[in-house]
Amino acid sequence: MSLDCCEYDLAIFAPNQDNRVVEVDGHTVELMHFAGPMKKNVLDLGIMQVLRDTNKFELSIAARDIAVVKHSKVLAVAGKKSLISSLFCQQKMIQAKQPAVAAMWLKIAAYEFIEGVLALSNSRPMPLHELEQVRQTDVRGMAEAVEIALECVGIETATRPAISRSIQAIKELKAKDYDRDLFVSKVNHLLDRSMLTDCYFYAGRVAAKNLVSRKESFHDRYVKLVQLALSLSSDMQQLEKLQKLLAKAANFGLKG
């Protein structure tokens, strides 16, 4: 499912290095540090072919031990965790004092839900491609629930002006992140090809990951930035209705 703007066809692992993005002969390469034993990175290693190995990593051994069944089981566990995370974010929505912060938590919950459903359907979620994965994946009786999640995301509001405002806000959120320019290159790639819904979804996913790691004081202090980054709706009555449906869907998924 790789696009021309994707950077991870080839992965290079190195010990004790900071994550960074570099250009090599006109190609974008993201250098990432994997902490702990390679066998703990089953989701990432399970679909890789090892070209060259060293005794520092023993990638070949780790990759060989990750059978298809094991990879599926790890995906299923990750999917359940995402559904639980979705419910946790929904509780945050209920407790939020500001309407915009409540809307933020619901949208984050929707992204977590979609990621969980994909993983439970044996499809490893990939942020840039998640919307296309949703289109192509058999989500095992959860199609209606996914539609509810996409409504929470606000996919029908994917216009160029909305996306432009969102991207400017996310660039501010990611001002100190090593992969800021990589994010910008990806959204520009999608916009240049008029893939508006995919761009809107991806930008929101990046914003959600950024905001969920922030302290609640940040959300309250920079509420306008939060609103712009996630293109939040102000219709709380509709959002509360969607939250109840999403909670029901998440609980159903956890029982499956």
C-alpha positions in Angstrom: 0.0 0.0 0.0 3.1 2.2 -0.2 2.8 5.7 -1.8 5.7 7.7 -3.4 6.0 9.8 -0.2 6.4 6.7 2.1 9.8 6.3 3.7 9.8 2.8 5.2 10.4 0.4 2.3 13.9 -0.1 3.8 14.5 0.0 7.5 18.0 0.5 9.1 18.4 -0.3 12.8 21.2 1.1 14.9 21.8 1.0 18.7 21.5 4.1 20.9 20.6 6.6 18.2 18.0 9.4 18.2 15.2 9.1 15.7 15.7 11.3 12.7 14.9 11.8 9.0 17.6 12.1 6.4 17.9 12.3 2.7 20.0 9.7 0.9 20.5 10.1 -2.8 17.1 11.8 -3.2 15.3 9.2 -1.0 13.8 9.9 2.4 15.0 7.7 5.1 13.7 7.6 8.7 16.3 6.3 11.2 14.5 4.8 14.2 15.8 3.3 17.5 14.2 0.1 18.7 14.4 -0.3 22.5 14.6 -3.7 24.1 15.0 -7.1 22.5 13.8 -7.4 18.9 11.3 -10.1 19.8 9.3 -7.5 21.6 8.7 -5.7 18.3 6.6 -8.4 16.7 4.2 -6.1 15.0 7.0 -4.4 13.1 9.2 -7.4 12.4 6.5 -9.8 11.4 6.2 -8.4 7.8 9.9 -7.7 7.2 12.5 -9.6 5.1 15.9 -9.3 6.7 18.6 -8.3 4.1 21.6 -8.0 6.5 22.0 -8.9 10.2 24.5 -8.4 13.0 24.9 -10.2 16.4 23.8 -6.9 18.1 20.2 -7.4 16.8 19.8 -11.0 15.7 17.0 -9.8 13.4 17.0 -13.0 11.4 16.3 -15.1 14.5 13.6 -12.8 15.7 11.9 -12.6 12.4 12.1 -16.4 11.8 10.4 -17.0 15.2 7.4 -14.7 14.3 5.1 -17.2 12.7 1.9 -16.0 11.0 -0.2 -17.2 13.8 1.9 -15.4 16.4 1.7 -12.2 14.5 -2.1 -12.5 14.3 -2.3 -13.0 18.0 -0.2 -10.0 18.8 -2.3 -7.9 16.4 -5.5 -9.1 18.2 -4.0 -8.1 21.6 -3.0 -4.7 20.2 -6.6 -4.3 18.8 -8.2 -5.0 22.2 -5.8 -2.5 23.8 -6.9 0.2 21.3 -10.6 -0.5 22.0 -9.9 -0.1 25.7 -8.0 3.1 24.9 -11.0 4.3 23.0 -13.3 3.8 26.0 -10.8 5.6 28.2 -10.7 8.6 25.9 -14.5 8.6 25.8 -14.5 8.8 29.6 -12.2 11.7 29.3 -14.8 13.3 27.0 -17.5 12.9 29.6 -15.3 14.5 32.3 -14.1 17.4 30.1 -15.1 20.9 31.3 -14.7 22.6 27.9 -16.8 21.6 24.9 -13.8 21.8 22.5 -11.8 19.5 24.8 -14.7 17.1 25.0 -14.9 17.0 21.2 -11.2 16.4 21.0 -11.4 13.3 23.2 -14.2 11.9 21.2 -12.2 12.3 18.0 -9.2 10.7 19.5 -11.4 7.9 20.8 -12.7 7.3 17.2 -9.2 7.1 15.9 -8.3 4.5 18.6 -11.4 2.6 17.8 -10.6 2.4 14.1 -7.1 1.3 14.8 -8.4 -1.4 17.1 -10.9 -2.7 14.6 -8.2 -2.9 11.9 -5.9 -4.8 14.2 -8.6 -7.2 15.2 -9.3 -7.8 11.5 -5.6 -8.9 11.1 -4.6 -5.7 9.4 -1.7 -3.8 10.9 -2.7 -0.1 11.2 -0.6 2.3 9.3 -1.5 6.0 9.9 -1.0 7.3 6.3 -3.0 4.4 4.9 -5.6 3.7 7.6 -8.5 5.1 5.7 -7.6 3.0 2.6 -7.2 0.0 5.0 -10.7 0.6 6.2 -12.0 0.5 2.6 -10.2 -2.7 1.8 -10.4 -4.7 5.1 -13.2 -7.1 6.1 -13.9 -5.7 9.5 -15.9 -8.7 10.7 -19.4 -7.3 11.2 -18.1 -4.0 12.5 -18.7 -2.0 9.3 -21.6 0.0 10.8 -19.5 0.8 13.9 -16.6 2.0 11.7 -19.0 4.3 9.9 -19.9 5.8 13.3 -16.2 6.2 14.1 -15.7 8.0 10.8 -18.6 10.3 11.6 -16.9 11.1 14.9 -13.7 11.9 12.9 -15.8 14.2 10.7 -14.6 12.7 7.4 -17.5 14.4 5.5 -16.0 17.8 6.3 -12.7 17.1 4.4 -12.4 20.3 2.4 -9.2 22.0 1.4 -9.8 25.0 3.7 -10.4 22.8 6.7 -7.3 20.7 5.9 -5.2 23.8 5.4 -6.2 25.2 8.8 -5.6 21.8 10.4 -2.1 21.4 8.8 -1.0 24.8 10.0 -2.0 24.0 13.6 -0.4 20.6 13.5 2.9 22.1 12.2 2.8 24.3 15.3 2.1 21.2 17.5 5.0 19.4 15.9 7.4 22.3 15.9 10.1 20.4 17.8 9.4 17.0 16.4 12.1 15.3 14.2 9.6 14.2 11.7 7.7 17.5 11.2 8.9 18.0 7.6 8.1 14.3 6.8 4.5 14.9 7.9 4.3 18.0 5.7 5.7 16.2 2.7 3.1 13.5 3.1 0.1 15.8 3.4 1.3 17.8 0.4 1.6 14.5 -1.5 -2.0 13.6 -0.7 -3.3 17.2 -1.5 -1.5 17.3 -4.8 -3.4 14.2 -5.8 -6.7 15.5 -4.5 -6.9 12.7 -1.9 -8.8 15.0 0.4 -10.5 12.5 2.7 -7.2 10.5 3.1 -5.3 13.7 3.9 -7.9 14.9 6.4 -7.9 11.5 8.1 -4.1 11.3 8.2 -3.7 14.8 9.5 -6.2 14.2 12.2 -4.5 11.0 13.2 -1.2 12.7 13.6 -2.8 15.5 15.6 -4.6 12.9 17.8 -1.3 11.1 18.6 0.3 14.4 19.5 -2.5 15.7 21.7 -3.1 12.5 23.6 0.4 12.7 24.9 0.0 16.2 26.2 -1.1 17.2 29.7 -4.7 18.3 30.2 -3.5 21.8 31.2 -2.1 22.1 27.6 -5.5 21.2 26.1 -7.3 23.9 28.3 -4.7 26.5 27.7 -4.4 26.1 23.9 -8.0 25.2 23.2 -8.1 27.2 19.9 -5.0 25.3 18.6 -6.7 22.0 19.5 -9.8 23.1 17.7 -8.0 23.9 14.5 -5.7 20.9 14.5 -8.6 18.5 14.7 -11.3 20.5 12.9 -13.6 20.0 15.9 -17.4 20.2 15.8 -19.3 22.3 18.3 -22.5 20.3 18.1 -22.3 18.7 21.6 -25.7 17.1 21.4 -24.7 15.2 18.3 -21.3 14.4 19.7 -22.8 12.9 22.9 -25.1 10.8 20.7 -22.1 9.5 18.7 -20.2 8.8 21.9 -22.9 6.5 23.2 -22.9 4.6 19.9 -19.1 4.4 19.8 -19.0 3.1 23.4 -21.5 0.4 22.5 -19.4 -0.6 19.5 -16.2 -0.7 21.5 -17.7 -2.9 24.2 -19.1 -5.2 21.5 -15.6 -5.5 19.9 -14.1 -6.4 23.3 -16.5 -9.2 23.8 -15.8 -10.7 20.3 
